[in-house]
Amino acid sequence: PEASVLVCNHVGYWDIPILLEAFEPTFVAAESVQDVPIIGRIAKILGTIFVKHPNKIEKNKSSATFLISRLQWLTKQRNEKGENNTTRPIVIFPEGTTTNGSYLLPFRTGAFAAGVPIQPIHLEFPFRRLNPAWESIGFWRHILFFFAQPSHEATVTILPPLMPHNDAAKFANEARTAIAQSGNLQLTDMVYRDKRDYHRALMKQGYH
């Protein structure tokens, strides 16, 4: 990639090994990820930066400030050292949660307020039977179904880097539009809170 900060659509837990293979990055994740079986421990080993969940980050300015300073430092290292730069890029999932792979939620603007170049990444999992997206199925049930499939395929598309400007919301929308156009994804105004309410409704009906 041409930038140190990468933003990607978020489909599920398999995004992590795919992006690790492609870019060897570190990640930014909600602090709740630490409690996810297996995934949480792996995230810690990878040096993931944990922040308050997107629906709480507005109330916790320290998380946002730390993230911005980290992104600025990474970009400075890349600019100063050029080809000798050994710092790992950082991947951010600005939707703040996973989707079914066909839609793109609004992007949180925290990373886009750092004033650094950002490179959009589109991640896609073509499938025939089981959608690898971790959306509405329990973790253990989903991973069992996943490994029961004969094979899986993933496509990583590296889009041109975007230059920053003063309007973080507009900058975030540019990245979101680029990813949506690359993957022919539908834009939706639904947010994490809507997904949470949907899952609660499913659980009341006995779906886990």
N, C-alpha and C positions, 0 to 999 in steps of 0.2 A: 504493500500500500504506500501511497505518497504522503499520507498524513499519519500523525501519531494517535489521533482520536478517531475511532471507527464507530459508526452507529448502524445498528442492524435491526431488522424486524425480528420478533421473538416468537418462535413456534413451540419450543419445548426444551426439555433437558438435553436432547441430543444436539442442540445448537452448540453447546460448549465443546465437546470433543471435535466436532466438525471445524469450528473456528480455531481451535487449538492447533489442529493439523495444518490449517491454512496460514495462520499468522503468528502463532505462539504468543498470544496476547495475555494480559491480565484482564479482569472483568470488574464491572461495577454491578452490584446486586442489592436488592432489598435485604435488610438485616434478618428478615424472617426466613431467608433461604438457608441460614445457618442451621435451622431445625429440620430441614428436609432430609429424610433418610438417605445415606450415601452421598447425595448431591452436596449436602452441607459440609461434610468433611472434605470432599474433594475441593470445594470452593475455597476452603481455608488453606489447604495445601498450595493452591494456585496463587495465593496472595490476593484474593479478591478484596476489593474495597466495598465494605458494607455500609449502606446509608439507610436512613429512615425510609419507610415505604413511601411511594409517590403521594399517597393521600395524606401523609403526615409531614412531608419534608418542608412544606411552607411554614410549619410551626417550629422547625428545627433548622435555623439558619446556619448552625455550625457545620452540619453535614454538607449543605450546599456550598459553603465557603471552602471547606476542605477539598471537595471534589473539583471546584473551579481552579484552586491553586495547584492541584495535582495535574490537571490537564495543561495548564500554562507551563508548568515545569517540564513536562514531557515534550511539549512542542519546542521549548527553548533548547533542550538537550539535542533534539533532532536538528534544529537550525544551526547550532554552534558546532556540532561534531560531524554533521554531514554523513558521509559513508562510514565513518568510524563510530557512529552512534550505536550503542549496544542496549539501550533501553527498549523494553518491550512496548508495543502499542497497547492501547487500552480499548476494550469493546464495551459499548453502552447500549442497552436495550431501552430506548426512550419511551416505549409504550408503557413500561412499568409492569407488564404482565404478559402472558402468552395469549395467542389467538389460534384460530383453526387453520391458519396459513393462507386464507383467502381474503382476509380483511386486514386493515391497518388502522389501529387506534390513534387518537391524537397523541402527539409527542410532548413529553414534559420538556420544559425549556432550560432546565438547570445547566446541562452541558453546553448549550448553545449561548450561554451568557459568558463563557470563558474568553471569548474573543480570539479563538484559534481556528485554523482550518479543520474541517471535519470531512471525513470520507464516508459516504453511504455505502452500505453493503446489503445486498438482497440475498436472503437464504430461502431456498425452496426444497421441499421434499416431495417429488412426484411419487404417487402411490396408486396401487390398484385396489387393494383390499383394506388395509388398516392405515388410517391417517396417523403418521408419526407425531402429529401435534398433540401436546399434552394439554388438553383443554377441559374436558368434563369427566374424565375417567380417573379413578383413584390411582395413585402411583404404582403400587404393586400389581394391580390388575393390568394397567397399561403396559408395564415393562414385560409382563408375561406374554401378552398379546404381541408385543413388538418382537420379542425373540422367537415367537412361534412362526413368524413370516420367513419365507425362503431367502429374501434379500430386501435391501433398501437402497435408495438412491438419494443423493443430495447434490444440489447445485448451488455454488457460491458465485455471485456476480459482484465484481468490484466496480463501483461507479466512480466517475470523476470526482475529485475533491471539491468541496465548496468553500469559498472564501468568506470569512466572517464579516458581519456588519453590526451596527449598534442595536438593531431590533432583534432580540433573541427569539421572539415568537415568530417573526417572519423567517428568520434563519432556520428555525426548527421546521417550519412548514415547507421550505424549499427542500430540505433533506427528505421529509416525509413524501413529498410529491415525487421526488426522484426515485425512491424505492417503490412506490406504488406503480409508477409507470413502467419500471423495469420488470416487475412481476405481474402486471395487470391485476393488481390488488384493488379491492374496493375500499374507499375511505369511509369510516364510520365515526360518528360523534360519541359513541359509547365509550365509557371509561371503566377503570378498575372497579369502581363501586357498583356499576351495573352488572359486571361479571360476577361479583361477590353475591349480589342479590339473586342472580340466576342460579348460582350453585346452591344457595340456601333453599331455593324453591325445588330444585331437583332432589336434594336430600330429604325434604319433607315428603316427597313422593316415593321415597325408597331407593333412589339411584345413588350409588357410591362409586 
